[in-house]
């Protein structure tokens, strides 16, 4: 084995250490919510019955192991590669390590929410999702601009830092109707489309792709324009077009991207059923819709990883 495998073993050690600490603290009841103890025995907002045992939502907690396993698989795959200076998703480098690490952290972040039912657990969960979802569209812009790798990583770190602090003192919309997770899904699809069909003219209209994304998730354009005070952030749909000044010098195999999106959309449709007022909600079942959401979205992160690895020089 080469020295590259060091990265995998570090990731494995950190992952196992977290699990040992998390299970230990949970077994002594040191991190579970106390103020919401009256909810024990009731269905949680994600359907599963709240427990007074090791975890508040056992299935929804343990299903997050999927993210950690996928992240470690990504690390192992990267460690087997010969470094490729032209594709940051081949071999061990700051960008590939960041992606694999963020996938792993999706697990602990969500575990802290479902395992403890605390406000700080919800913050950790939301932060993990933001850390993942902003990465693809920022990477796409980096791939179509004059950004250095340092600038890309600095912008990423700045967004995560500012968001994490602001989110701690406000809510998931930061108190200004700004859902960065939802907006980032739109920015991701816009930037992917721009990458595939880049041209000076398409840069001008690329923001319109964001409205198609909104429609897929059930928000029609008339609703947007009738409530601009709520949807003021649609102006950001033109951010990728504004910043993507260079035509991509390589192409990607989009089968992996569509597999990832199919997996995510399937997970989202199942996620919608994982609420107490849905007819399919069975609080005591070992098969929880929200748990399936975790597993399918974990798989989608691997498909997206393969999508970025598929890049070839034109």
C-alpha positions as CSV (number, residue, x, y, z in Angstrom):
1,X,0.0,0.0,0.0
2,X,1.2,3.5,-0.8
3,X,1.2,6.4,1.6
4,X,-2.1,7.6,0.1
5,X,-3.9,5.0,2.2
6,X,-3.0,7.1,5.2
7,X,-6.0,9.4,4.3
8,X,-8.4,6.5,4.4
9,X,-7.1,5.3,7.8
10,X,-7.3,8.8,9.3
11,X,-10.9,9.1,8.0
12,X,-11.7,5.6,9.4
13,X,-10.2,6.4,12.8
14,X,-12.1,9.7,13.1
15,X,-15.3,8.0,12.1
16,X,-14.9,5.1,14.6
17,X,-13.9,7.6,17.3
18,X,-17.0,9.6,16.8
19,X,-19.2,6.5,16.9
20,X,-17.6,5.3,20.1
21,X,-18.0,8.7,21.8
22,X,-21.6,9.1,20.5
23,X,-22.7,5.7,21.6
24,X,-21.0,6.1,25.0
25,X,-22.6,9.5,25.7
26,X,-26.0,8.3,24.5
27,X,-25.8,5.1,26.7
28,X,-25.4,7.3,29.8
29,X,-28.2,9.7,28.6
30,X,-25.8,12.7,28.6
31,X,-26.7,14.2,25.2
32,X,-30.4,13.4,24.6
33,X,-32.9,16.2,25.0
34,X,-34.4,16.8,28.4
35,X,-36.7,19.7,27.6
36,X,-38.6,17.6,25.0
37,X,-38.9,14.6,27.2
38,X,-42.7,14.9,27.2
39,X,-42.6,13.8,23.5
40,X,-41.3,10.4,24.4
41,X,-43.8,7.8,23.2
42,X,-45.1,10.2,20.5
43,X,-44.3,10.1,16.8
44,X,-41.5,12.5,16.0
45,X,-41.8,15.0,13.2
46,X,-40.1,12.4,11.0
47,X,-42.7,9.7,12.0
48,X,-40.6,7.4,14.1
49,X,-41.7,7.0,17.7
50,X,-39.5,9.0,20.2
51,X,-37.7,6.6,22.5
52,X,-36.2,7.0,26.0
53,X,-33.5,4.5,25.1
54,X,-30.1,4.9,23.5
55,X,-31.4,7.2,20.7
56,X,-34.5,9.3,20.5
57,X,-35.2,8.0,16.9
58,X,-33.2,4.7,16.6
59,X,-33.9,3.8,12.9
60,X,-33.5,7.4,11.7
61,X,-30.3,7.6,13.7
62,X,-28.6,4.4,12.6
63,X,-29.5,4.7,8.9
64,X,-27.0,7.6,8.8
65,X,-24.3,5.0,8.9
66,X,-24.9,4.8,5.2
67,X,-23.2,8.2,4.6
68,X,-20.2,7.2,6.7
69,X,-19.8,3.9,4.7
70,X,-20.1,5.7,1.4
71,X,-17.6,8.4,2.4
72,X,-15.1,5.8,3.4
73,X,-15.6,3.9,0.1
74,X,-14.9,7.2,-1.7
75,X,-11.7,7.7,0.4
76,X,-10.7,4.1,-0.4
77,X,-11.3,4.7,-4.1
78,X,-9.3,7.9,-4.1
79,X,-6.4,6.2,-2.3
80,X,-6.2,3.5,-5.0
81,X,-5.8,6.2,-7.7
82,X,-2.7,7.6,-9.2
83,X,-2.9,11.3,-8.7
84,X,-4.3,13.2,-11.7
85,X,-3.4,16.9,-11.9
86,X,-6.2,17.5,-14.4
87,X,-9.1,16.0,-12.4
88,X,-9.3,16.8,-8.7
89,X,-11.7,13.9,-8.2
90,X,-9.0,11.4,-9.0
91,X,-6.4,10.7,-6.3
92,X,-5.8,12.4,-3.0
93,X,-5.8,16.2,-3.1
94,X,-7.6,19.0,-1.1
95,X,-10.8,19.0,-3.3
96,X,-11.3,15.2,-3.3
97,X,-10.5,14.9,0.4
98,X,-13.0,17.7,1.1
99,X,-15.7,15.9,-0.9
100,X,-15.2,12.6,0.8
101,X,-15.0,14.2,4.3
102,X,-18.2,16.1,3.8
103,X,-20.0,12.9,2.7
104,X,-18.9,11.2,5.9
105,X,-20.0,14.2,8.0
106,X,-23.5,14.0,6.6
107,X,-23.8,10.9,8.9
108,X,-22.7,12.3,12.2
109,X,-24.6,15.6,11.6
110,X,-27.9,13.8,11.1
111,X,-27.2,11.3,13.9
112,X,-26.8,14.2,16.3
113,X,-30.3,15.5,15.4
114,X,-32.2,12.2,15.3
115,X,-30.3,10.7,18.2
116,X,-30.7,13.6,20.6
117,X,-33.7,15.6,19.4
118,X,-31.9,18.8,20.5
119,X,-31.6,22.2,19.0
120,X,-27.9,21.9,18.7
121,X,-28.3,18.5,17.0
122,X,-30.6,20.2,14.5
123,X,-27.9,22.8,13.9
124,X,-25.3,20.1,13.3
125,X,-27.6,18.3,10.9
126,X,-28.5,21.4,8.9
127,X,-24.8,22.4,8.7
128,X,-23.8,19.0,7.4
129,X,-26.3,19.4,4.5
130,X,-25.1,22.9,3.7
131,X,-21.5,21.7,3.7
132,X,-22.4,19.1,1.1
133,X,-24.8,21.0,-1.1
134,X,-22.8,24.1,-1.7
135,X,-19.7,22.1,-2.8
136,X,-20.9,20.9,-6.3
137,X,-22.1,24.3,-7.6
138,X,-19.0,26.1,-6.2
139,X,-16.8,23.4,-7.9
140,X,-18.6,23.9,-11.2
141,X,-18.0,27.6,-11.0
142,X,-14.4,27.0,-10.1
143,X,-14.2,24.7,-13.2
144,X,-15.5,27.5,-15.5
145,X,-13.6,30.5,-14.1
146,X,-10.2,31.8,-13.3
147,X,-10.4,30.9,-9.6
148,X,-7.4,29.3,-8.1
149,X,-7.8,26.2,-6.0
150,X,-7.0,28.3,-3.0
151,X,-9.7,30.8,-3.9
152,X,-12.3,28.0,-4.3
153,X,-11.5,26.5,-1.0
154,X,-11.4,29.9,0.7
155,X,-14.8,30.8,-0.6
156,X,-16.2,27.5,0.4
157,X,-14.8,27.8,4.0
158,X,-16.1,31.4,4.3
159,X,-19.7,30.4,3.3
160,X,-19.7,27.5,5.7
161,X,-18.3,29.6,8.6
162,X,-20.7,32.5,8.0
163,X,-23.6,30.2,7.6
164,X,-22.8,28.1,10.7
165,X,-22.6,31.2,13.0
166,X,-25.7,32.9,11.5
167,X,-27.7,29.7,11.6
168,X,-26.8,29.2,15.3
169,X,-28.5,32.5,16.2
170,X,-31.4,32.4,13.8
171,X,-33.2,29.5,11.9
172,X,-32.7,27.4,8.8
173,X,-33.8,30.4,6.7
174,X,-31.4,32.7,8.5
175,X,-34.4,35.0,9.5
176,X,-34.5,36.4,5.9
177,X,-36.4,33.7,3.9
178,X,-33.1,32.4,2.6
179,X,-33.0,28.6,2.5
180,X,-29.5,28.0,1.3
181,X,-30.0,24.3,1.0
182,X,-33.0,24.6,-1.4
183,X,-31.4,27.5,-3.3
184,X,-28.2,25.5,-3.7
185,X,-30.1,22.6,-5.4
186,X,-31.1,25.2,-8.1
187,X,-27.6,26.6,-8.3
188,X,-26.2,23.1,-8.8
189,X,-28.5,22.2,-11.6
190,X,-28.0,25.6,-13.3
191,X,-24.2,25.3,-13.1
192,X,-24.3,21.7,-14.4
193,X,-26.5,22.8,-17.3
194,X,-24.1,25.7,-17.9
195,X,-21.2,23.4,-17.9
196,X,-22.7,21.2,-20.5
197,X,-24.1,24.0,-22.8
198,X,-21.7,26.9,-22.0
199,X,-21.9,29.8,-24.4
200,X,-21.9,33.6,-24.0
201,X,-25.6,33.8,-24.8
202,X,-26.6,30.9,-22.5
203,X,-24.8,32.5,-19.6
204,X,-27.4,35.3,-19.9
205,X,-30.4,33.0,-19.7
206,X,-29.0,30.2,-17.6
207,X,-30.9,31.5,-14.5
208,X,-34.1,30.4,-16.1
209,X,-33.1,26.8,-15.4
210,X,-33.7,27.6,-11.7
211,X,-37.4,28.1,-12.4
212,X,-37.6,24.6,-13.9
213,X,-36.0,23.2,-10.7
214,X,-38.6,25.1,-8.6
215,X,-41.4,23.6,-10.7
216,X,-40.0,20.1,-10.2
217,X,-40.3,20.6,-6.5
218,X,-43.8,22.0,-6.8
219,X,-43.4,25.8,-6.9
220,X,-44.8,27.4,-10.0
221,X,-43.5,30.7,-11.5
222,X,-46.7,32.6,-10.9
223,X,-46.4,31.8,-7.2
224,X,-42.8,33.1,-7.2
225,X,-43.7,36.4,-8.9
226,X,-46.7,36.9,-6.8
227,X,-44.6,36.6,-3.7
228,X,-41.3,38.3,-4.5
229,X,-40.8,39.3,-0.9
230,X,-40.5,35.6,-0.1
231,X,-38.7,34.5,-3.3
232,X,-36.3,37.5,-3.6
233,X,-33.4,35.2,-3.8
234,X,-34.2,34.1,-7.4
235,X,-31.8,36.8,-8.5
236,X,-29.0,34.4,-7.4
237,X,-30.1,32.0,-10.2
238,X,-27.9,34.2,-12.4
239,X,-24.8,33.9,-10.2
240,X,-23.3,30.8,-12.0
241,X,-23.7,32.6,-15.4
242,X,-22.1,35.7,-14.0
243,X,-19.1,34.0,-12.5
244,X,-18.6,31.2,-15.1
245,X,-16.5,33.3,-17.5
246,X,-14.5,30.4,-19.2
247,X,-15.8,27.6,-21.4
248,X,-15.0,24.2,-19.8
249,X,-11.9,22.5,-21.2
250,X,-13.3,19.0,-20.5
251,X,-16.5,17.0,-20.7
252,X,-18.3,14.7,-18.3
253,X,-20.3,11.5,-18.6
254,X,-23.8,12.6,-17.4
255,X,-25.1,9.1,-16.8
256,X,-23.8,9.3,-13.2
257,X,-25.3,12.7,-12.7
258,X,-28.7,11.5,-13.8
259,X,-28.4,8.4,-11.6
260,X,-27.6,10.6,-8.7
261,X,-30.6,12.9,-9.4
262,X,-32.9,9.9,-9.8
263,X,-31.7,8.5,-6.5
264,X,-32.2,11.9,-4.8
265,X,-35.6,12.5,-6.3
266,X,-36.7,9.0,-5.3
267,X,-35.4,9.7,-1.8
268,X,-37.3,13.0,-1.7
269,X,-40.6,11.4,-2.7
270,X,-40.1,8.9,0.1
271,X,-39.1,11.7,2.5
272,X,-42.5,13.3,1.9
273,X,-44.2,10.3,3.4
274,X,-42.1,10.2,6.5
275,X,-44.3,12.5,8.6
276,X,-46.9,11.7,11.3
277,X,-49.9,12.9,9.3
278,X,-49.1,10.7,6.3
279,X,-51.2,7.5,5.9
280,X,-47.9,5.5,5.4
281,X,-46.4,6.6,8.7
282,X,-45.9,3.6,11.1
283,X,-44.0,5.0,14.1
284,X,-42.9,1.5,15.4
285,X,-41.8,0.0,12.1
286,X,-38.2,-0.9,11.6
287,X,-38.6,0.5,8.0
288,X,-38.8,4.2,8.3
289,X,-39.3,6.5,5.3
290,X,-36.8,9.0,6.7
291,X,-34.3,6.2,7.1
292,X,-34.7,5.2,3.5
293,X,-34.2,8.8,2.6
294,X,-30.8,8.7,4.3
295,X,-29.7,5.5,2.5
296,X,-30.8,6.7,-0.9
297,X,-29.2,10.1,-0.6
298,X,-26.0,8.4,0.6
299,X,-26.0,6.4,-2.6
300,X,-26.6,9.6,-4.6
301,X,-23.4,11.2,-3.2
302,X,-21.5,8.2,-4.6
303,X,-23.1,8.7,-8.0
304,X,-22.2,12.4,-8.0
305,X,-18.6,11.5,-7.0
306,X,-18.4,9.2,-10.1
307,X,-19.9,12.0,-12.2
308,X,-17.1,14.4,-11.4
309,X,-14.5,11.6,-11.8
310,X,-15.8,11.1,-15.4
311,X,-14.4,14.4,-16.6
312,X,-12.2,14.0,-19.7
313,X,-10.2,16.6,-21.6
314,X,-12.0,17.6,-24.8
